[in-house]
Amino acid sequence: MTIKWRSATVNRLGATWAGSVELYATLTHGPETGTEVKALAHPDLVGTPAPGDRVLLNVSALARGLGTGGYALVVALPDRLPQDPPPGPGHLVKARYTPLQTMVLGADDPESGHHDTLADADDLHGTPVVVADLHSALPAVLAGVRADRPDARVAYVMTDGGALPAAFSRAVAGLREAGWLHTCITTGQAFGGDLETATVHTGLLTAALVTGADVVVVAQGPGNLGTGSRWGFSGVAAGEALNAAAVLHGRPVAALRVSEADPRPRHRGVSHHTRTAVGRVALAPADVPVPTTPGAFYDDVRAQARGLCGRHRYVEVDDTGLDAALAASPVRLSTMGRGLDADRASFLVAAAAGRHAAALLP
């Protein structure tokens, strides 16, 4: 276990979005000296880089070709360290016992103004909770909600199976800016949301009781760990999130992971991730929506979904208008590098889950 360290000099800045700055830097250390790389900095953690700055980079994932985005990560601006943050409350440590552990104020923290609301909270009062395997489902679920209930207030509860900083997600930044998403809540080891919580359970309660969300969407951050084995993938936590929604008296809705274009057979149709997380890990009954879209592929998806529904509730959802809703997304729809045209089913099925959640609202 080690980090591949490199030093570099910033040449120019690239795109910026909430909490993140892209930059291009020339390596000044290691066998790739003189090579320009694309890197990402989170100013809240390391300060704001500028051209000419010396930066220390973690290039481990970049060197292996892993990770969403293909970035080196800025660990420090050693010659221009940021000032200490102002003193304040909060003792939740995220990315614990790593060199970049950061301390935040959790909504469920005793020092928080929301603590009294959450201390004995135990009920979501039937709030629909849509749980997806992949982060890429988030804008599609929102499109489905907004197709029928554009006024609905939606909160995103981001789990820690993928990226830990919420700032890594361009989708969250763009959805917030467009008014599609009201709040991002980061849970577990994830951090940087509008609100922080220690667990998915308090994340759900915060969404419903603190932010007043009508619908909650739960998914991991960008990126997804998979090993090609039945149980070795980060999305297995989707089943646990459905259980959490049920035990807190919400209305759990499973957004199926579906693909008609994935080159891996285990992910075509209803993914083996869904078959494990929803079919085996989710012990509490959940709604399993599928669109009424005609065609042999969707017939197979509906058959596979029925096979998951021994204890779950199979629901068919009219797909009228969902394609237009997806096309109107203010952020790029992309899953594993495939857009709406390349893998329509992936987004359409997620949108159907959002539409079903909207139908559960009073």
BELCOR-V236425 format. One record per run of one state. SS is the DSSP state (~ for helix, > for strand, _ for the rest). FROM is the first residue (numbers start at 1). LEN is the number of residues. If there is no record, write none. Layout:
# BELCOR-V236425
SS	FROM	LEN
SS	FROM	LEN
This chain:
# BELCOR-V236425
_	1	4
>	5	13
_	18	2
>	20	8
_	28	8
>	36	6
_	42	1
~	43	4
_	47	7
>	54	5
_	59	1
~	60	5
_	65	7
>	72	5
_	77	15
>	92	3
_	95	7
>	102	3
_	105	1
>	106	1
_	107	8
~	115	4
_	119	9
>	128	5
_	133	4
~	137	12
_	149	5
>	154	6
_	160	5
>	165	1
~	166	3
_	169	1
~	170	9
_	179	4
>	183	4
_	187	4
>	191	1
_	192	3
>	195	2
_	197	3
~	200	11
_	211	4
>	215	6
_	221	5
>	226	1
_	227	6
>	233	1
~	234	14
_	248	3
>	251	5
_	256	2
>	258	2
_	260	5
~	265	3
_	268	1
>	269	2
_	271	1
~	272	10
_	282	5
>	287	5
_	292	4
~	296	12
_	308	5
>	313	5
_	318	4
~	322	6
_	328	7
>	335	1
_	336	2
>	338	1
_	339	5
~	344	16
_	360	3
